Amino acid sequence: MRAHEAGALHAEGYGAPPWLARPDDVNALVPALWPTGATRGPSGVLTVAGLDVAALAAEHGTPAYVLDEADFRGRATAFRDAFDAAFADACGGADVYYAAKAFTCTAVARWLREDGLRYDGCTSGELAVAQRAGMPGGDLLFHGNNKSVPEIERAVAAGVGRIVIDSLTEVDRVADAARRAGVRQGVMVRVTVGVEAHTHSYIATAHEDQKFGLSLTGGGAAAAVAAVLARPELELRGLHSHIGSQIFDVAGFEVAARRLLGLHAAVAAEHGAVLPEIDLGGGFGVAYTATQRPLPPRELAEGMAAVVTSACRDLGVDVPRVSIEPGRAIAGPSTFTLYTVGTVKDVELDGGARRRYVAVDGGMSDNVRTALYDADYSATLASRSSGAEPVLARVVGKHCESGDVVVKDEFLPDDVAPGDLLAVPGTGAYCRSMASQYNHVPRPPVVAVRDGRARVLVRRETEDDVLALDVG
């Protein structure tokens, strides 16, 4: 957030950012920001998969996360098909693990199982969702930089196909759990390859100074490989890398893949172990504003296949089976958050400009990313169309924090008023997953829409739910 010790009105650049253009039509939807089933009906009401948001609000209340099921599943299968086709000749195809941290629930995990994707979890709770949905253990990948012994034991007992080793400590931890269970556990070693994605520092995960993985340059990754190979209870399936999030090209993956495959080749040369797999992680970006241009899955897949095959050719090694881990790129655009406007007020800015503050019935408890990552979002008037002029607006929440901002900068119609519905697109990833009960506000439901029908995937919390753990 732009800030100044004397107050927000003194902050440099206060006002509309350079990238935010005044719209010619304030009612227009930017297709890249919305689920494929989103449109405006004849009366101007936002409609998704044949159901208008006024009907959704009347039945399910606001705020609510509205998920276009066909869009979600279409994006998932697009990644599955694109990567399988791109790597078919090189290594027989590719595996797509959905990153559950973006958003998961039983229905989503069941969709993934039905549509032939795999599942990447990083806590016991995320594994529990996959188990409830009947996801086969061999299709599960288990991450985490500090897995507890009970979590590891649960993963081993569930038959998780691959546990990602994130520290030297975990080598013995996983091996001992496998020995107690009487199984040979498949593992991968997570390598920090020294590639820093051009993204927010909190979501860049492959540079050296951070908590994930084992250093390639510092020798930690090589030591972990040797330690895994020394434990007969472990089967080293391959190496893993993840360079960050909100990535819009394949350039970073090229450097990461070449460095990871260099270690892959070294393992074969030094230990005689030809590892069958390599995991290049996820982090594929989505559009939160009209300025962002994510690559479609086919272009990503073909670009990454070219990188991997070229690197293997240069190293003189066969191409291992490749896997990736999209989460945001599948879940993010499939969902928008529906709010009701509560209050509207104007604030005079420097130079005679003004900003309109539009307060909604949710906020940082259902979308903390704006406050946490300085994330940008868009918004639209959803319950009707408007012929009013666009005005610069900031969509804020109901919480007792000045940083409770949902959309920092947006042009909304001048006649937005209490009772109107607003929709914020691109909230399918990390919004419900990171939601809280701040100020004792119950978390919103997740409502899936398909073919003109809605069903609740995750119900709205009640005050009884909020108080359920309060034993005082």
C-alpha positions as a printed NumPy array, in Angstrom:
array([[  0.   ,   0.   ,   0.   ],
       [  1.187,   3.54 ,  -0.691],
       [  1.715,   5.14 ,   2.71 ],
       [  3.175,   8.196,   4.386],
       [  3.812,   8.884,   8.065],
       [  1.648,  12.005,   7.881],
       [ -1.279,  10.108,   6.416],
       [ -2.449,   8.502,   3.202],
       [ -3.307,  11.784,   1.471],
       [  0.388,  12.75 ,   1.56 ],
       [  1.664,   9.555,  -0.044],
       [  3.557,   9.896,  -3.292],
       [  1.48 ,   8.848,  -6.257],
       [ -1.803,   8.971,  -4.387],
       [ -4.552,   8.77 ,  -6.971],
       [ -5.082,   6.456,  -9.936],
       [ -1.969,   4.412, -10.849],
       [ -0.548,   4.92 , -14.352],
       [ -1.743,   1.521, -15.569],
       [ -5.401,   2.114, -14.681],
       [ -7.117,   3.666, -17.701],
       [-10.449,   5.427, -17.502],
       [-12.859,   2.985, -19.201],
       [-14.894,   3.894, -22.252],
       [-17.669,   1.63 , -20.94 ],
       [-17.786,   1.201, -17.171],
       [-20.093,  -1.813, -17.577],
       [-17.741,  -3.798, -19.831],
       [-16.201,  -7.008, -18.526],
       [-12.555,  -7.717, -19.377],
       [-12.744, -11.392, -20.449],
       [ -9.302, -12.349, -19.092],
       [-10.387, -11.458, -15.544],
       [-13.586, -13.482, -15.41 ],
       [-14.725, -17.095, -15.643],
       [-15.651, -18.102, -19.172],
       [-19.29 , -18.406, -18.103],
       [-19.531, -14.786, -16.902],
       [-21.487, -12.225, -18.917],
       [-24.052,  -9.486, -18.443],
       [-27.693, -10.38 , -18.901],
       [-30.224,  -8.246, -20.818],
       [-30.866,  -6.092, -17.75 ],
       [-27.152,  -5.593, -17.1  ],
       [-27.005,  -7.996, -14.151],
       [-23.798, -10.044, -13.987],
       [-24.58 , -13.641, -14.894],
       [-22.419, -16.724, -14.464],
       [-23.163, -20.089, -16.061],
       [-26.73 , -18.981, -16.706],
       [-27.542, -17.734, -13.202],
       [-27.615, -14.047, -12.302],
       [-25.892, -12.748,  -9.195],
       [-29.042, -11.133,  -7.817],
       [-30.556, -14.609,  -7.517],
       [-27.344, -15.933,  -5.976],
       [-27.26 , -13.123,  -3.431],
       [-30.915, -13.656,  -2.546],
       [-30.391, -17.377,  -1.921],
       [-26.889, -17.495,  -0.444],
       [-26.266, -13.989,   0.898],
       [-23.125, -11.918,   0.603],
       [-20.212, -11.931,   0.738],
       [-19.884, -15.181,  -1.179],
       [-17.278, -16.814,  -3.382],
       [-18.962, -17.766,  -6.667],
       [-17.172, -20.528,  -8.574],
       [-17.839, -21.417, -12.222],
       [-17.453, -25.202, -12.133],
       [-17.106, -25.66 , -15.89 ],
       [-14.439, -22.958, -16.003],
       [-12.447, -24.54 , -13.158],
       [-12.58 , -27.999, -14.674],
       [-11.868, -26.659, -18.147],
       [ -8.708, -24.928, -16.958],
       [ -7.597, -28.07 , -15.119],
       [ -8.04 , -30.316, -18.139],
       [ -6.41 , -27.725, -20.401],
       [ -3.226, -28.001, -18.322],
       [ -3.518, -31.793, -18.26 ],
       [ -3.899, -32.084, -22.024],
       [ -1.408, -29.368, -23.004],
       [  1.474, -30.718, -20.924],
       [  0.759, -34.334, -21.752],
       [  0.841, -33.502, -25.471],
       [  3.91 , -31.263, -25.283],
       [  5.995, -33.901, -23.482],
       [  4.541, -36.967, -25.24 ],
       [  7.471, -37.518, -27.606],
       [ 10.151, -36.507, -25.111],
       [  9.175, -38.631, -22.106],
       [  5.757, -40.147, -22.697],
       [  3.791, -37.224, -21.302],
       [  3.629, -35.153, -18.144],
       [  1.8  , -35.228, -14.808],
       [ -0.172, -32.27 , -13.457],
       [ -0.499, -31.935,  -9.679],
       [ -3.074, -29.369,  -8.575],
       [ -1.609, -27.204,  -5.795],
       [ -4.259, -27.528,  -3.081],
       [ -3.01 , -24.501,  -1.172],
       [ -4.664, -22.268,  -3.793],
       [ -8.09 , -23.614,  -2.827],
       [ -9.292, -27.058,  -1.929],
       [-12.423, -28.766,  -0.703],
       [-13.852, -32.237,  -1.115],
       [-15.75 , -31.422,  -4.31 ],
       [-12.68 , -29.855,  -5.947],
       [-10.501, -32.855,  -5.071],
       [-13.195, -35.135,  -6.48 ],
       [-13.262, -33.135,  -9.731],
       [ -9.489, -33.496, -10.005],
       [ -9.714, -37.241,  -9.47 ],
       [-12.444, -37.57 , -12.092],
       [-10.56 , -35.387, -14.599],
       [ -7.242, -37.236, -14.329],
       [ -5.168, -34.715, -12.395],
       [ -3.061, -35.369,  -9.321],
       [ -3.036, -33.526,  -5.991],
       [ -0.309, -31.591,  -4.18 ],
       [ -0.85 , -30.974,  -0.461],
       [  1.431, -29.52 ,   2.189],
       [ -0.38 , -30.228,   5.484],
       [ -2.25 , -33.054,   7.119],
       [ -5.472, -31.12 ,   6.574],
       [ -4.934, -30.893,   2.83 ],
       [ -4.207, -34.62 ,   2.753],
       [ -7.431, -35.219,   4.673],
       [ -9.403, -33.473,   1.927],
       [ -7.811, -35.671,  -0.744],
       [ -8.516, -38.815,   1.25 ],
       [-12.136, -37.816,   1.807],
       [-12.506, -37.324,  -1.953],
       [-11.076, -40.76 ,  -2.694],
       [ -7.916, -39.533,  -4.395],
       [ -5.537, -42.5  ,  -4.913],
       [ -2.48 , -42.324,  -2.681],
       [ -0.131, -42.761,  -5.61 ],
       [ -1.486, -39.533,  -7.129],
       [ -0.597, -37.475,  -4.051],
       [  2.467, -35.281,  -3.577],
       [  3.269, -34.055,  -0.052],
       [  5.164, -30.796,   0.424],
       [  6.125, -28.717,   3.463],
       [  9.295, -27.246,   4.927],
       [  8.557, -28.475,   8.462],
       [  6.538, -31.679,   8.252],
       [  5.86 , -33.117,  11.671],
       [  6.442, -36.791,  12.414],
       [  2.667, -37.432,  12.691],
       [  2.116, -35.721,   9.317],
       [  4.838, -37.84 ,   7.711],
       [  3.424, -40.982,   9.257],
       [ -0.014, -40.106,   7.935],
       [  1.385, -39.529,   4.455],
       [  3.229, -42.847,   4.514],
       [  0.144, -44.683,   5.786],
       [ -1.969, -43.066,   3.044],
       [  0.378, -44.435,   0.395],
       [  1.399, -40.96 ,  -0.803],
       [  3.36 , -41.458,  -3.979],
       [  5.975, -38.788,  -3.36 ],
       [  7.052, -36.947,  -0.229],
       [  9.173, -33.917,  -1.104],
       [ 12.281, -33.79 ,   1.093],
       [ 12.837, -30.17 ,   2.153],
       [ 15.747, -30.538,   4.618],
       [ 18.405, -33.01 ,   5.67 ],
       [ 16.453, -33.612,   8.871],
       [ 13.544, -34.947,   6.85 ],
       [ 15.607, -37.672,   5.191],
       [ 15.833, -39.695,   8.386],
       [ 12.373, -38.603,   9.513],
       [ 10.722, -40.018,   6.392],
       [ 12.976, -43.073,   6.234],
       [ 12.24 , -43.973,   9.85 ],
       [  8.495, -43.592,   9.281],
       [  8.725, -45.836,   6.208],
       [ 10.693, -48.446,   8.175],
       [  8.08 , -48.481,  10.947],
       [  5.337, -48.91 ,   8.346],
       [  7.246, -51.621,   6.497],
       [  7.162, -49.837,   3.132],
       [  9.575, -48.236,   0.682],
       [  8.576, -44.594,   0.36 ],
       [  8.93 , -42.582,  -2.828],
       [ 10.546, -39.162,  -2.301],
       [ 11.815, -36.171,  -4.254],
       [ 14.446, -33.637,  -3.149],
       [ 13.444, -29.986,  -3.347],
       [ 16.298, -27.92 ,  -4.751],
       [ 16.712, -24.15 ,  -4.483],
       [ 18.289, -23.413,  -7.832],
       [ 19.173, -19.745,  -7.286],
       [ 16.578, -18.398,  -9.705],
       [ 14.478, -15.528,  -8.39 ],
       [ 11.151, -15.061, -10.141],
       [ 10.229, -11.447, -10.893],
       [  7.367, -11.334,  -8.43 ],
       [  6.643, -10.185,  -4.872],
       [  9.424, -11.218,  -2.489],
       [  6.944, -13.152,  -0.327],
       [  6.015, -15.454,  -3.228],
       [  9.446, -15.893,  -4.848],
       [ 10.679, -19.236,  -3.589],
       [ 13.833, -20.38 ,  -5.394],
       [ 16.387, -17.722,  -4.451],
       [ 18.879, -18.735,  -1.775],
       [ 17.758, -16.63 ,   1.191],
       [ 14.433, -18.281,   2.066],
       [ 13.024, -21.227,   3.944],
       [ 12.282, -23.728,   1.182],
       [ 14.434, -26.518,  -0.157],
       [ 18.129, -27.371,  -0.232],
       [ 20.744, -25.199,  -1.886],
       [ 22.198, -26.241,  -5.202],
       [ 25.243, -23.993,  -4.923],
       [ 25.788, -24.613,  -1.212],
       [ 25.869, -28.388,  -1.576],
       [ 22.786, -29.075,   0.513],
       [ 20.879, -30.636,  -2.365],
       [ 23.737, -32.984,  -3.283],
       [ 24.096, -33.997,   0.367],
       [ 20.374, -34.733,   0.581],
       [ 20.518, -36.875,  -2.563],
       [ 23.378, -38.897,  -1.093],
       [ 21.551, -39.266,   2.228],
       [ 18.367, -40.48 ,   0.521],
       [ 20.273, -42.998,  -1.601],
       [ 21.897, -44.336,   1.571],
       [ 18.521, -45.212,   3.122],
       [ 17.026, -48.392,   1.609],
       [ 13.596, -47.411,   2.95 ],
       [ 13.493, -44.531,   0.455],
       [ 13.092, -44.531,  -3.311],
       [ 14.456, -41.345,  -4.869],
       [ 11.992, -40.553,  -7.639],
       [ 13.639, -37.31 ,  -8.725],
       [ 14.383, -33.65 ,  -8.115],
       [ 11.979, -30.771,  -7.527],
       [ 12.129, -27.011,  -8.026],
       [  9.656, -24.156,  -7.626],
       [ 10.748, -20.629,  -8.529],
       [  7.796, -18.539,  -7.326],
       [  4.32 , -17.355,  -8.266],
       [  2.624, -15.033, -10.757],
       [  5.099, -15.855, -13.536],
       [  4.154, -14.805, -17.065],
       [  6.864, -16.372, -19.259],
       [  9.129, -19.417, -19.413],
       [ 12.48 , -17.615, -19.115],
       [ 12.843, -18.324, -15.394],
       [ 11.925, -21.948, -15.917],
       [ 14.673, -22.278, -18.541],
       [ 17.437, -21.359, -16.082],
       [ 15.872, -23.418, -13.29 ],
       [ 15.384, -26.493, -15.475],
       [ 18.95 , -26.407, -16.774],
       [ 20.363, -26.151, -13.253],
       [ 18.083, -28.866, -11.926],
       [ 18.886, -31.158, -14.843],
       [ 22.567, -30.503, -14.264],
       [ 22.18 , -32.022, -10.806],
       [ 20.051, -34.795, -12.308],
       [ 22.922, -35.679, -14.655],
       [ 25.476, -35.435, -11.845],
       [ 23.494, -37.903,  -9.72 ],
       [ 23.613, -40.428, -12.561],
       [ 27.336, -39.892, -13.066],
       [ 28.352, -39.971,  -9.393],
       [ 25.898, -42.489,  -7.952],
       [ 24.816, -44.515, -10.975],
       [ 21.209, -43.597, -10.191],
       [ 19.105, -42.555, -13.186],
       [ 16.232, -40.647, -11.596],
       [ 12.957, -41.18 , -13.45 ],
       [ 11.297, -37.821, -12.735],
       [ 11.717, -34.058, -12.479],
       [  9.174, -31.622, -11.039],
       [  9.331, -27.991, -12.206],
       [  6.694, -26.702,  -9.775],
       [  4.041, -24.157, -10.651],
       [  3.631, -20.423, -10.257],
       [  1.931, -19.706, -13.577],
       [  0.357, -16.252, -13.44 ],
       [ -3.213, -15.103, -13.891],
       [ -4.692, -11.718, -14.782],
       [ -5.914,  -9.634, -11.854],
       [ -6.024,  -6.439, -13.943],
       [ -6.336,  -5.67 , -17.648],
       [ -2.575,  -5.064, -17.884],
       [ -1.554,  -8.672, -17.195],
       [ -1.208, -11.219, -20.003],
       [ -0.854, -14.818, -18.817],
       [  0.275, -17.406, -21.329],
       [ -2.269, -20.101, -22.226],
       [ -1.4  , -23.648, -21.07 ],
       [ -0.423, -24.807, -24.553],
       [  2.209, -22.063, -24.95 ],
       [  3.555, -22.706, -21.456],
       [  3.739, -26.437, -22.084],
       [  5.428, -26.14 , -25.47 ],
       [  7.904, -23.583, -24.164],
       [  8.827, -25.709, -21.158],
       [  9.085, -28.865, -23.276],
       [ 11.525, -27.104, -25.593],
       [ 13.595, -25.989, -22.593],
       [ 13.74 , -29.431, -20.999],
       [ 14.501, -31.36 , -24.182],
       [ 17.234, -28.899, -25.162],
       [ 18.86 , -29.086, -21.736],
       [ 18.773, -32.887, -21.695],
       [ 20.261, -33.022, -25.192],
       [ 23.102, -30.733, -24.114],
       [ 23.734, -32.853, -21.007],
       [ 23.53 , -36.142, -22.885],
       [ 20.757, -37.581, -20.714],
       [ 17.306, -38.929, -21.445],
       [ 14.362, -36.675, -20.654],
       [ 12.853, -37.728, -17.32 ],
       [  9.116, -37.76 , -16.713],
       [  8.066, -34.158, -16.039],
       [  5.484, -32.909, -13.576],
       [  4.139, -29.439, -12.785],
       [  1.994, -27.948, -10.007],
       [ -0.488, -25.264, -11.127],
       [ -2.918, -23.966,  -8.518],
       [ -3.66 , -20.292,  -8.993],
       [ -3.791, -20.688, -12.79 ],
       [ -6.676, -23.151, -12.418],
       [ -8.556, -21.795,  -9.417],
       [ -7.921, -18.052,  -9.628],
       [ -9.967, -16.914, -12.642],
       [-12.739, -19.447, -12.003],
       [-14.137, -17.548,  -9.017],
       [-15.284, -14.06 ,  -8.11 ],
       [-16.398, -12.65 ,  -4.778],
       [-19.847, -11.112,  -4.571],
       [-20.387,  -8.276,  -2.074],
       [-23.168,  -5.882,  -1.078],
       [-22.324,  -2.176,  -0.835],
       [-22.943,  -0.722,   2.611],
       [-21.7  ,   2.868,   2.514],
       [-20.254,   5.303,  -0.031],
       [-18.179,   8.382,   0.799],
       [-15.912,  10.783,  -1.059],
       [-12.442,  11.957,  -0.021],
       [-10.837,  15.036,  -1.567],
       [ -7.325,  14.423,  -2.894],
       [ -4.411,  16.699,  -3.685],
       [ -4.951,  18.852,  -6.763],
       [ -8.716,  18.881,  -6.488],
       [ -9.209,  15.222,  -7.43 ],
       [-11.378,  12.952,  -5.359],
       [-11.609,   9.288,  -4.516],
       [-14.771,   7.444,  -3.699],
       [-14.634,   4.923,  -0.873],
       [-17.093,   2.092,  -1.435],
       [-17.449,  -0.093,   1.651],
       [-18.684,  -3.662,   1.26 ],
       [-19.843,  -6.341,   3.677],
       [-16.614,  -8.34 ,   3.539],
       [-12.96 ,  -7.285,   3.439],
       [ -9.598,  -8.543,   4.579],
       [-11.165, -11.538,   6.327],
       [-12.188, -12.958,   2.934],
       [ -9.339, -11.461,   0.848],
       [ -6.163, -10.611,   2.72 ],
       [ -3.962, -10.542,  -0.381],
       [ -4.324,  -6.804,  -0.966],
       [ -3.055,  -6.046,   2.533],
       [ -0.504,  -8.877,   2.608],
       [  1.001,  -8.711,  -0.9  ],
       [ -0.069,  -5.253,  -2.1  ],
       [ -2.092,  -7.197,  -4.659],
       [ -4.174,  -5.45 ,  -7.305],
       [ -7.745,  -6.448,  -8.077],
       [-10.563,  -5.184, -10.263],
       [-14.266,  -4.757,  -9.525],
       [-17.542,  -4.164, -11.315],
       [-21.066,  -3.115, -10.453],
       [-22.835,  -6.472, -10.66 ],
       [-26.527,  -5.964,  -9.88 ],
       [-27.276,  -3.627, -12.79 ],
       [-25.713,  -1.653, -15.602],
       [-25.137,   2.079, -15.249],
       [-25.048,   5.064, -17.57 ],
       [-23.233,   7.203, -15.02 ],
       [-19.719,   8.539, -15.521],
       [-16.784,   6.494, -14.147],
       [-15.237,   7.79 , -10.91 ],
       [-12.052,   6.706,  -9.193],
       [-12.986,   4.377,  -6.352],
       [-11.413,   2.274,  -3.643],
       [-13.334,  -0.779,  -2.458],
       [-12.826,  -1.284,   1.264],
       [-14.103,  -3.725,   3.841],
       [-15.918,  -3.563,   7.141],
       [-13.021,  -4.432,   9.439],
       [-11.433,  -2.185,  12.036],
       [ -8.209,  -1.645,  10.058],
       [ -7.224,   1.204,   7.749],
       [ -5.448,  -1.408,   5.632],
       [ -8.716,  -3.278,   5.087],
       [ -8.75 ,  -2.677,   1.34 ],
       [-10.161,  -5.108,  -1.222],
       [ -9.515,  -3.171,  -4.449],
       [ -7.033,  -0.305,  -4.227],
       [ -7.938,   1.46 ,  -7.46 ],
       [-10.889,   1.034,  -9.799],
       [-13.235,   3.148, -11.877],
       [-16.832,   2.497, -10.82 ],
       [-20.037,   4.254, -11.932],
       [-20.728,   7.552, -10.183],
       [-24.136,   6.29 ,  -9.019],
       [-22.925,   3.26 ,  -7.01 ],
       [-25.082,   3.248,  -3.895],
       [-25.799,   1.238,  -0.741],
       [-27.549,  -2.007,  -1.616],
       [-25.793,  -2.461,  -4.963],
       [-23.885,  -5.681,  -5.597],
       [-20.175,  -5.516,  -6.471],
       [-18.162,  -8.404,  -7.893],
       [-14.383,  -8.772,  -7.601],
       [-12.938, -11.289, -10.112],
       [ -9.901, -13.515,  -9.759],
       [-10.498, -14.515,  -6.144],
       [-10.441, -18.294,  -6.55 ],
       [ -6.857, -18.694,  -5.352],
       [ -5.623, -17.897,  -1.848],
       [ -8.73 , -15.96 ,  -0.795],
       [-10.902, -18.628,   0.833],
       [ -7.721, -20.566,   1.677],
       [ -6.307, -17.602,   3.639],
       [ -9.633, -16.356,   4.981],
       [ -9.93 , -15.608,   8.685],
       [-12.493, -14.82 ,  11.357],
       [-10.97 , -11.426,  12.078],
       [-13.322,  -9.268,  14.161],
       [-15.262, -12.531,  14.722],
       [-16.74 , -12.326,  11.233],
       [-17.887, -15.732,   9.879],
       [-16.21 , -16.805,   6.658],
       [-18.227, -16.734,   3.404],
       [-19.503, -19.783,   1.537],
       [-18.164, -21.169,  -1.724],
       [-21.032, -21.564,  -4.176],
       [-20.461, -23.486,  -7.417],
       [-22.597, -22.67 , -10.463],
       [-23.081, -24.884, -13.488],
       [-25.753, -24.957, -16.19 ],
       [-27.946, -22.447, -14.399],
       [-27.909, -24.26 , -11.064],
       [-26.002, -23.428,  -7.878],
       [-24.804, -25.68 ,  -5.086],
       [-22.841, -24.949,  -1.941],
       [-19.375, -26.539,  -1.802],
       [-18.349, -24.938,   1.5  ],
       [-21.151, -23.551,   3.643],
       [-21.177, -20.126,   5.24 ],
       [-19.899, -20.085,   8.802],
       [-22.257, -18.988,  11.545],
       [-21.594, -17.197,  14.815],
       [-22.004, -20.584,  16.497],
       [-19.11 , -21.852,  14.365],
       [-17.026, -18.845,  15.351],
       [-17.721, -19.505,  19.048],
       [-17.458, -23.304,  18.843],
       [-13.826, -23.425,  20.001],
       [-14.336, -20.84 ,  22.749],
       [-14.45 , -22.967,  25.909],
       [-14.373, -20.031,  28.351]])
